[in-house]
């Protein structure tokens, strides 16, 4: 087999491969014989037609099969010999196949770029300041009070206001026609939380128990109820019950009720520590992003377009999935966001290539101990059982993803340890 390589760009090459005549003839005869045995040609018993007739009927199929086999077998060997790392399926331009003669083809394929050196020491980045103020602690305390609140009827009948929880019956009509399966009974609505359309909240503000209020809503085109989607709907809402949320006092008794503290000050101290820990995690994430940006800027490595496109598709699919989980009827993203995704994807791919090179240079290896530690950290983050995660990541692809994340974190640790970090 003869091989020559033409470097079209840092990430695109063309291999010219010539397969020996003997190998071509051997593969042709093997393929032809297999097809001849299975051939069904009118006027002959199955598999018994003469060779020339079989060649006339099945010749093009035999040639196509032989070409495919020769390419499939020789291309990986040729790529390995030239120390290429293909990232796409090659685009093959074959010559005419003739038995007794060498067979040649050209294969154009995207490859990982050759990275001669990587700059990753002395990178500069700013670490955001970790700061927790009293307002954040008070907000956390209010959330705890809300979680331990009770709903009580007002001492005297009054109009509904923000924060009240109303129990309502709703009926919905479109163009005067009642939509039977679009209404609801005993629906709890807390005013001020945007749980329902704003027109309904506005109609309920100031209502009293027993009142029937009306609201007209321009329904979104993507609404899940087909009879309502894109229509102007009329809601009739009957207020059956009104309760106000009563928060427990912020005092030592509240702290004791939580079972871990004796005083309100102890509770606040714990909340401040939790907020500081979360803030520290956020700052470390921001710092990591800034270090990656600095790494990419210092190493303008070319990237294969196919890997960028693959990353873009994954990012867009994730955005669409999240939107649908929130009830939005979307099928894709706009041009502006797609362009931003392209830039972000190019950065991610470039960072991945650079970090892989750093891992290789540093001789980083991920063993079972690191994988087990990674599973424990993942269990803490997701709340899943370690044993369940261990079984889940026994899958080869998932395990490879986990190893990749662990390796990336190790590389980031190395970069940070050798960087010039300035506190904001």
N, C-alpha and C positions, 0 to 999 in steps of 0.2 A: 504494500500500500504506500502510495506517495502522497505527501501532504505539503501544502504551502499555505501561508497565512498572510492576508493583507489587512493592516490596521486602518480601517476607514475613519474611525474616531476613537477617543479613549474608551468608549463604551460600545463600540460597534466594530465587528470584524467579519471578514469573509474567508472561509476556509475553502480551498480547492483540494479535492480528494480524488485520487485515481485508484480504483480497485483492480487488482491483477486479473488478466483474462481467465486464468485457471479458476479463480474464485467465482467469477461471473458465470462461467459455464457450469460449474458444480451447482450453484444456487439455482440456475435456470432449469437444469435437468431435474433437480429435486422438486421444484415447484411445479414444473410441467407434468411430471409423473404423478404427483398428488392430484392434480386437476383432471388428468386423463382418466384416472381410476374412478373418479366421481362423475365424469361427463355423461350427459344424456343427450344424444343427437339422433334425430329422426332417421330411421332406417337401420340403426345399429343397436345391438344390445348395450345396456349401461356399462360404460367403461371399456367397450371393445371397438370403438371407432378408430380408424387409422390415424397415425400421428399427424399427417398433413391436414386432414380434415379437422382434427382437434385444434391444430395450430390456427387454421383459418377462422374457426368459431371463437376460440378462447385466447388467441394470441395476445391481444391487447391487455386482457386481464392478467395473463401470466407475466407480461413485461412489467405492468404496474406493480404487481405483487413482489416481483424480484427487486425492482428499484427500491420499493419501500423497505424490504428486508435488508438490502445492502446498506442503505442509508442508516437504518435503525441500528445496525450492528457496527458500522464503521465510524459514524459520527462521534459517539462517546469516546472511542479509542483515540480518534484524531484530536478531539478537544483536550483529553488528558495529556496526550503527547506534547501538545503546544501549551500546556499549563493554563488553559482557559477555564473560566468559571461562567458558563452560560446561565442567563437568567430568563431566557425565553425559548420557545420552540423555534428551531431554525427555519428560515425561509429557504427552501431548497430549489435549485435550478438544475435539473438533471440533463445530461446529454442522452442521445438515443442509445438504447441498450441493444447490443448485438452479441450473440454467443461467439466465443472464440476471440473476442477483442476486449481490451480493458474498458471499464465503465468509469466515467468521470462525472462529478457533480460539484456545484458550488453551493455552499451553505452560509447564508448571512444570518448573524445572530448577535443579540445584545449580550454583553458580558460585564462582569464586575470590573471596575477600573483597577489598574495596578497602582497601588499607593506606595510611593517610594519612602516617604517619611511623614510623620504626624507631629504637629506642634500641640502639646497639651500640658506643658509645664509653664507656670507663671501667668496663667490666664487671669484676667481681672474681672471681678463681679461684685455687686453690692448686695449685702444681706439685709432684707427689710427688718426694721426694728420690731421687737416683740413688746407690745405695750397693752395692758388691760386697764381700762379706766372704770370708774365707779358706775357709770351709766350702763356698761356692758354687764357688770355684776347684778345691777338692779333689774335689768331686762331678764336675766336668767332666773332671778328670784321671782319675778312676776310670772314667768312661765311655770315655775313650780307651784306658785299659788293658784294659777289657773288650772293646772292639772289636779289640784286638790280642792277645787271649788265645788259648790253645790248649786243646783237650780231651784229657786224658790219663787212662789207666787208673790207679787207685790202686796204690801199690807193693805193697799187700797187700789181699786181699778184705775188704770191709767193708760195713756197712749204708748205705743211701742217706740223704742228708741234704740240707737246703736248699742250692741252688746246684749240685747234681749234675745231669747230663744223662743221662736213662735212655732206652734204646731198648726199646720195648715192643710186644707184640702184644695187641690188645684184641678181645674178642668181647662182644656185647650180647644180652641176652635180656629178654623181657617176659612175665611170667606163665609162665615155664618154656619159652617158645618162642624159639628162636634167631632173631634178625633178621640174616639173611645179609649184607645190604649196609650194615649199620650199624657193623661192626667196622673194624679197621685193623691193618696190619702194619708193623713197623719205624717206629713212630711215635716221634719224638723229643719228650721232655717234660723241660723244665728245672724242677725243683722250686723253688717260691717265686715264680714269675712269674704264677701263676693262668692258665696256658695251658689247663688242663683243669678240670673240676668239682672243687670243693674236696674232695668225698668221695673222689675218685680220688687227689688229692694226699696226703690223709691216709692212704689205704691204702698208698701207695707209700713214705711216710716210714718208714725202718727196714727196707725190703725189701732183699734181696740178689739178685745175679745168679742166675737159675734159679728164683726164687720165683714162685708164682702167687698173687696177692692178689685179694680180692673187694671190690666197692664197690656200694652201692645208692644210686641217684640219683633224686630226684623231678624229672623232666624238665619244662622250661618248656612252657607251653601253646603258645607261638609257635615251638617248635623246628622247623627246616626239614624234618626227617624225620617224615613223617606217622605212621609206626608208633610213633614214640617220643614225639610231642608230648603233653604232659599225663599221661604214663604213669610208673609206678615201674619203672625199668630196672635190671637187674643187670649189672654189668660184671665180666668176668673178665680180669685183666691179668697177662701173663707178662713178667717182666723179662729181657730178652735181653742187655743190656749196660749197664754203669755207667761213666761217665767224670766226672772232676772238672775244673772250669774252673781253669786255671792262668794267673794274671795276670802280665804282665811287671813287673819292679821299676820303681818310679817313680824313674828316675835319668837321667843324661845320655844313656845309650845309647838309652833310649826316645825322648828328644827328637830324637836324631840319626836314628833309624829313621824318624821322620816326614818327614825330608828338608828341613825348613825351619829347624831350630834346632841350636845347638851344645851348649846346656846345658839342664838342667831348669828353671832360673830363667827362661831366655828363653821356654820353652814356657809356664810359668805366667804370665808377664807378658802374653803374647799372649792366653791364655785370659781373663785379667782384662779386657783391652781389649775382647775380643769380648762378654763378659758385660755390660760397661759400656755398649757400643753397643746391645745388645738391651734393656737396662734403660732406656736413654734413649728408645728408640723406644716402649717401653711407657708411660713417663711422659708423652711427648708425646701419645700416644693418650688417656691419662686426662685430661690437661689439656684436650685438644680436647673431650672429652665434657663436662667441667665447664663449659667456656665455652659450649657449646651449651645446657646446662641453664640457665646464667645468662641467655643470650640469650632463651630461651623464657620464662623467668620474668619478664623485663623487658618482654616484648611479648606480652600475652595475646590473640593474634590468633585469631578464630574459624576453625574448620577444617570443610571439607565432610565430612559423615559417610561419603560414598561413598569418598573418598580414604583415610580411616582404615580402612574395611572392606577396601579393596584392599590396603593395607599389611599388615593383619592376616593376610589370606589368604596373602600372600607369605611372611610370617614363619613362619606355622604350617606351610606346605608345606616350608620349609627345615628346620624342626625334625624333621618326620616323615621327610624324606629322609635326614637325618643318622642318625636312629635306625635306619632300615632298613639303612643302610650298615654299621651296627654289629651287624647281625643281629637287631634287635628287630622284632617283628611288631606295628607300631602303625599306626593309621589316623587319629589325631588327638591333640589335647592335652586335658588336664582343664580343669575350670571355673576353677580358681585360676590356672593358667598362662594360660588364654585371657584372663582379666581383666587380668593383667599385660601380655599382648601388646597388649591394647586401649589401655592407658595408654601403653605404649612407642610404639605406632603413632601415636597422637595427637601425641605429642611429636615424632616424626620428621617427620610431615606438617607440623606447625606450624613446625618448624625449617626445613624445605625452603622453605615460603612466605616466611618472613622473610629467609632467605639469598638467595632469588631477588630480593627487593626491594632488598637491600643491593647485589647485583651490578648491578642496574639503576641504582641511585643512584650507584654508583662508576664506572659506565660500563665495566664489565669486558667484554672481548671475548676469545674463544678462537680463535686462528688456527692455521694448520698447524704452526708452530714449537712451540706449546704442546702440540698433539696428539702430535707426534713425541716430545717430551720425556716426555709421559705414557706413551706406548708403551714407551719405554726403561725407565722406572721399573717398569712392569708386567712387563716381561721379567725384570728383576732379582728381582722378588718371586715370580714363578711359575716361573722357570727356562726359560721358552719362548723360542724364537728371535724376534727383533724382526720379521723379515720375515713370519714366520707370523702373528704378532699383527696386523701391519699388514693382512694379507689378511683375517684374521678380523674385524677392526673396520672393514672397508670396508662391512659391512652397516649400513644406515641406523640401525636401532634400537640396535645395539651402539655405534656411533659416538656416538649421542646420549647414551648412558649414560656413555661415557668423557668426553665434553665436560662432562656434569653433574658428574662426580667432580672433574675438573680445576677447574671453576668453584667448586665447594664448597671445595676446598683453598685457592684464592685468597681466597675470602671469609673463611675461618678465619684465614689469615695476617693479613688486615686487622684482624679482630676482636682477635687476640692482640697485634698491634703497638700497639693502642690500649687494651688492657686493663691492669688493675692486678693483676699476677701476684705472688703471695707464695710463696716457697719453703717447703715443709713441712720 
